[in-house]
Amino acid sequence: MFASASATPAGKAITLKSRDEIEIMAEANRIVAEVLSILQRTVEPGITTYDLDRIAEEHCQKRNAVPAFKGYRGFPGSLCVSVNEEVVHGIPSRKRKLRKGDIVSVDFGTFYKGYYGDSAITIAVGRIDALKQKLLRVTEESLTKAIEQVQIGNRVVDIAAAVQDHVERNGFSVVRQFVGHGIGTELHEGPEIPNFVQEGTSPRLQEGMVLAIEPMVNIGTHQVKVLRDGWTVITADKKPSAHFEHSVAVTGDGPLILSSRDGIT
């Protein structure tokens, strides 16, 4: 969450976590994964985005964690809920009801025992059209391909290239104004994790880094704009967008997906 804006000053520290720290981060992310699994089962036509926010916050508190996003830089909700052309950072609303055929991106974070967890998924509301189905599939596939590049000695650009190549070969575009990030005792740490290849040097991946990798993929243009509420990011052409995210640790055994939903019912 809170996909970093590319305009954010560079130079945030890259921190390497110990095995014990990564275990705590796995606990924090397990709570996030539980929340997203609950929301995936709960989303249906007629539910409000505020209802989803309330469900997320209540489960988080039951697990003795703190919703990471509530109050962060003034954000008013616990959950980012972004519908259709909304890319990220959508504000929960009692007035916004989901409708059949919508897609809704839900992004949630926790603060637990001094460490952050962060993950996101995009959910179909009832039956959606074939193009939206493809958008969700390709975006999630691009995240999988990005995670495959999380190997000691690779560079951040390898992650970016994996996302961009898969997305563009399938006829979609990657958002460039907002990017992923490192995560740990702060919600946003170094390095930034773009979903497209940039010129210049790229940090090498080291054991103990934890990365929030989050492709944001649009059906149309990659360009976006921020609404007057100061938070909600939408596509410039108002075509749909999807967002998937995992927090992933760099280990000697390859990528460790801390926010995996496998085995959660």
Stockholm file with secondary structure:
# STOCKHOLM 1.0

chainA/1-265         MFASASATPAGKAITLKSRDEIEIMAEANRIVAEVLSILQRTVEPGITTYDLDRIAEEHCQKRNAVPAFKGYRGFPGSLCVSVNEEVVHGIPSRKRKLRKGDIVSVDFGTFYKGYYGDSAITIAVGRIDALKQKLLRVTEESLTKAIEQVQIGNRVVDIAAAVQDHVERNGFSVVRQFVGHGIGTELHEGPEIPNFVQEGTSPRLQEGMVLAIEPMVNIGTHQVKVLRDGWTVITADKKPSAHFEHSVAVTGDGPLILSSRDGIT
#=GR chainA/1-265 SS CCCEETTSCSCCCCCCCCHHHHHHHHHHHHHHHHHHHHHHHHCCTTCBHHHHHHHHHHHHHHTTCEESSTTGGGCCCSEEEEETTEEECCCCCSSCBCCTTCEEEEEEEEEETTEEEEEEEEEECSSCCHHHHHHHHHHHHHHHHHHHTCCTTCBHHHHHHHHHHHHHHTTCEECSSEEEEECSSSSSEEEEECSSCCSSCCCBCCTTCEEEECCEEESSCSCEEECTTSSCEEETTCCCEEECBEEEEEETTEEEETTCCTTCC
#=GC SS_cons         CCCEETTSCSCCCCCCCCHHHHHHHHHHHHHHHHHHHHHHHHCCTTCBHHHHHHHHHHHHHHTTCEESSTTGGGCCCSEEEEETTEEECCCCCSSCBCCTTCEEEEEEEEEETTEEEEEEEEEECSSCCHHHHHHHHHHHHHHHHHHHTCCTTCBHHHHHHHHHHHHHHTTCEECSSEEEEECSSSSSEEEEECSSCCSSCCCBCCTTCEEEECCEEESSCSCEEECTTSSCEEETTCCCEEECBEEEEEETTEEEETTCCTTCC
//
